[in-house]
Amino acid sequence: ELIVEFNADPAALSLISALYFYGTLLVLIPAGIILDNFSTRKIILVTSFLSLIGLVIFAVSTSIFGVGVGRFITGI
């Protein structure tokens, strides 16, 4: 459905899928440091809000770039 909606090729779709994991990879080490310094409740609240922002960007996006940004933020 994404290929049809955005008139994208399979390479663009695979990049969109990979951006989620790039975001996760970028935050792995800082996440451990953040978990040591802040309460888990606050971290879960912030990350849930960040995930919501990524989901909204992904849902309302009309371009491949916007979809990629939404997936990246969700991965973080």
Buried (B, 14 or more C-beta within 10 A) or exposed (E): EEEEEBEBEEEBBEBBEBBBEBBBEEBEEEBEEBEEEEEEEEBEEEBEEBBEBBBEBBEEBEEBEBBBBBBBBBBB
